[in-house]
Amino acid sequence: MTLTDIGFTESLKEAAAPFLERNMTIARVTAVNKNSYLVNPGDGDIFAELTGKFLYSAEESEDIPTVGDWVAADLFPDSGLAVIHDLLPRTSLLKRKRAGRDVDYQLIAANIDTAFIMQSVAGDFSLNRLERYLVMVRESGIQPVLILNKCDTIEQAETDHLIRTVRAAHPETAVKAIAAETGSGVQDLLAMLLPAKTYCLLGSSGVGKTTLLNRLAGSGFAVKPVREKDGRGTHATTRRQMIRLPSGSLFIDTPGMRELGNFNAESGMAETFDDILEYARHCRYSDCTHQQEDGCAVIAAVTSGQLDDKRLQNYLKMEREAAHYQRSYLERRQRDKTFGKIVKQYRKSPYNIKK
């Protein structure tokens, strides 16, 4: 196996050249577990950690490596360890708002070609949630594919109805209906996978991501049952990790997401809700909120049946959330900068006497 087999491309060679001249090794991050990493330099995974300089110079969460990243590292074969010095440019970065009150980014994966968004037709299907995933994926310039799983649990007519529902709202999004437990439809997915291309699996806990990965990989990742009392899944995957399938394609499995917030995702919103924005161009007022204004073309489209009101309400809700998160994020960044200046001034102060 070589770096090319795990996704290294011609476009990365120029970025890697300065590090290779310093006798560093280029490797890909295959797993992240808090502050420790697994990296693959082309001949297998080894443990790695970041240098103190790397950590100190990282100003934002996006400056830290995540699964799928390419890094420059020093290898120490005798100890089986590596030290990561720098990060190579990314082609894509999948991220979301951190769960809870902390307004910052949580990195999911990097350098992804296609994202498989999985929903279960057995109680998990939600067009609103799908649109949140689409915003996140498209913001990174990643190709989305929706997988409807557990289609063996409902009638074919119901599956066809769900597919029509998705295509009516998002005609450009590919939809695949499968039953990962039985293997139905999995061969169609395998036919889509290309060697050395990177894919990721996204979805809530219990939708069948790990079961599908077992089908694709032919290996036994641990799976956990869905709770009977509320139909919710439990986390079978507890960390993000990348594996290479027998087909030669690379797959990143991610823990289930119950909370999915987006902010600073203008292009993702514009691409996912392009029909609403097209109507908005014809509103009487440029700052129309599309809620009660006279001359609102968006409201007129809902009234005439050209636009689904539920879709509009989901768009408006995501817009409000994004604006709130963005304000909070910028305020936190400003506080951090102010505190940093205070610390620097204190260090330079003549009254800061070191013993």
N, C-alpha and C positions, 0 to 999 in steps of 0.2 A: 504494500500500500504506500502511496506517495501523497504529498500535499494536494496534488491535483485531484486525487481520488476523494478527498474530503472537502473539495470546493474551492481550492486555490485557483485564481483566474489570472489571465494575462494582465488585466488592469491593476492587480495588486503587486505585480513585480516591481514597478517603479517605486511604489510606496515602501516596499520591503528592502530595496537596494541599500539605503544608508545603514540599516541595521545589520544587513549581511556583511557589509564592509567592516563593521565593528565586531565581526565574528559571533554575532548573536544568531539565535535560531528562531525561525518563524513557526508558530504553532497555533492551533485553533482551540478555543475554549469549548470543552465538551460537557462540563458540569460545573455548577456553582453551588456551594453549601456554606452560606454565611460568608466568612472571610477566606475560605479555602477554595481552591480550584482544581479541576482536572484539565490538562491541556494535552493535545495530540500533535506532535511534531511530524507526523506522517507514519510513524511506526508503532503507535500504541499510546495509551493514556499514561500520564505521570502526574503526581501531585505538584501543585505550584502555589506560590503566594506572591503578593505584590511587594515591591520595594517600598521602604519608608518614604523615599523621595516621590514615588508615584502617588502614594496616598496623600502626602502633604500638598502636592501640586494640584490635586483634583478639587476643583471649585464647585462642581455640580455632580449630582448623582449620575448623569449621563457620561461623566468622565471615567467611570469605573467599568471594567470589562463585565460582560454578561455572556451567557451561552451563545455560541455561534460567532463570537468575536475572533478576530485574528490579532495576535499579540507578538511582540518581540521579547524573547526571554533568553536567559542564560541557563543552560542545562548542566546538572551535576549528576552524571550517570552513576557514580559510585554510591550516592545517597538516594538515588531515585527521585530527586526533587528538581524543581525549576523555580527560577525567580523571574517574575514578569516586570519588564522595564517600561514598556510603552504599548500603545494601542494603535493599530493600523486603521485607516479610514474605513468607514462602514458604507455599505450600499443601502442598508435599511436598518432601522432601529424600532422595534416594537416595544411600546411602553404604555403605561396607564397611570392614573392617579393612585397613589398608595391607598390601601384600604384604611378606613377610620378617618380621624380628624386631621392627620398629618397631610398637609397639602404639598406634596412633592411627587416626583416621578418614581415609579417602580419599573425597572427594566425587566422585560420578559425574554427577549431574544434579539439577536442581531444577524444581519446578512441573510435574511429569509427571502426566498423566491416566491413561494406560495403558502398561504395560510389556510388550513382546513378548519372551518368553524363548525363545530359539531353541536347539534341539538337533538334531543330525543323526542320522538313523536308521542312517547308515553308520558305526557304530562309536562315536559320541559319546553316545548316549542313556544317561542315568543318572538313576534316580529319586532317588537320594541327592543328586546335584548339583542336580536340579530343586528339591528341598525347601530347599536352601540359598538358592537364588534367591527362592523363595516367601517365606521368612522375611524376607529383605532388602526385598523389594518391599512386602509387607504391613505391615511395620513402619512404612513411610512412608505407608500408607493409599492405595497405588496399586493399580489394578485389574490383575491379571496375566492374560496370555494365553500359553499354550504353543504354539509353532510347531514342528512336526516337519518338518524339511526333508530333502531328497534322498529322498523317498518313491518316486521313480521307480527307485531302485536296489534295492528289495526288492519282494517279492510283496505284493499288497493284503492278504492274510490276515495277514501279519506286521505291516503298518501298523495293521490293525484290532486286533490283539492288544496293541500298544503303547498305543493309545488307550484300550482297556479297562483296561489296567494303571494308567494315570494316573487315569482316572475312578474306579476302585475306591478309590484312596488319597485323591484330591482331587476329589470329584464337583462341587465348586463352581468348578473351574478350567476355563475354555474351552480347547479343544484344536483346532488347525487343522493339517491335513496338506497340505504343499505340495511342489513341486519348483521351487525358484527358478531353476534353470538353464534349465528348459524353459518356465517360466511357469505350470505347472499349479497351480491353487488360489490363485494370486495375486489373481485378480479377487475372490474371496471376502474377502480381506483389505482390498482397496481399498474394498469396500462398507462395511466397518466404520469407515473413517476419516472423521472429521468436520472441517469447516473450523475453523481457529483452535484446535483441540485439540492437545495435545502428547503425542507418543508417543516411546518409546525402544526401542532394540534391544539386548538383552543376550544374551551367550552366549560360549562358548569360541572361540578362533581356529580358523578353518577350517570353521565350521558353515554359512557362507553368508550372513552378515549383509549384507556389502557387495553381494553378488549380488542379494539381495532388494531392497536399497535402490535399486539400479540399475533393477530392474523397476518399483518404485513411482514412482521419480522420472523415469524415462525418460532418465537421463543416465549418463555413464560414469565412475564412481568406480573407481579401480584395484583389481583383485582379484589375489590370489596363490593359487597352487595348494597343495593339501594335500600334505605330504611323503609319499612312497610308503613309506618304510622303517618309519614308525611311525604313519601316519595322522593326525599332528598338523598343525594349520594354522599359518600364519605371519601376523603382524600386517599386514593390509591397511590397517586404520585405526590411526593412531598418535596421534590426539588426539580428544577429544570435540568434536563439532560439530553444530550444528542447521541443518537446511535446511527450506525450505518446498516441499512437493510441489505439483504442478499441481492437486491436489484442494483445496488450501488448508490441509491439515493440516500440522503441524510434526513433524519427525522428528529425534531425536537418536541418532546412531550412536556407539557406544562401542568402544574397543579390547577385544580378547578377554581374558577372565579365566580364568587357569588356577588361581589361588588365591583362594578366596572364604571369608573368615572373617566371622562376625557376633558382636557382643557388644552388651550393653545393648539387646536386641531382644526384650523380654518379650512385647509384644503380637503381634509377628510370629511368635514361637514358639507362642504360645497359639492363634493362628488357624490356623497350618499343621498343628499337631499337636493339634487340639481333641479328637479321638477319644481319644487317649492321656490327656489331662488329664481327660476325662470318666470314664474308667475309674479314674484315680488318686483321684478324689473318694471312691471306695468302699474304698480301702485301709484296713487296720486302723490303721496309724500315719500321722500327718499328715506326718512327715518321711521317708516311705518312699522308698528310692532305686530301687525297682522292679528290683532285681537278685537278691536272695536272701531277702528277708523273708517270714516266714509271714504269711498274710492279705493278700498283695499282689494287688489286683484286676487290676493290669496284667499280671502274670505269669500269672494265671489266664486272662486273655483270650487270651494267646499260646498257652497250653497247650490251650485249647478250640478254637483255630483262628479266633477272632474278630478277632485282631490279628496282623499279620505281624511276626515276630520281627526281620526285617531293618529294618523301619520303626522298631521300638522301639530297636534298637541305634544307628540313625542319630540318633534323637532324643537318646539318652543321650550319644552322642559330642559332638553339638552343644552340649548343656547343659554338659558338662565344659569344652569349649573356651571357651564364652562366659564361664563363671565364671573361668577362668584369665586370659583377656584382660581382663576387667573389673577383676580385682585388679591386674594389671600397669598398666592404664590409670590407675586411681586412685592407685597408688603413684607413677607418673610425674608426675601432676598435683600431688601433694603435694610432691614434690621440686622441681618448678618453682615452686610458691608459696613454699616455704622459701627457695629461691635468690633469688627476686624480693624477699623481705623483706630478705635480707642486702644486696642491691644498694642498696635504698632507704635502709637504715640507714647504709651506707657513704657514700652521697651526702650525707646529713645530718650526718655525723660532723664535728666540729670539726678532726679530724686530717687530713681530706681537703682538703689545701691545694692550691688551684688556682694554677698559675703564670701 
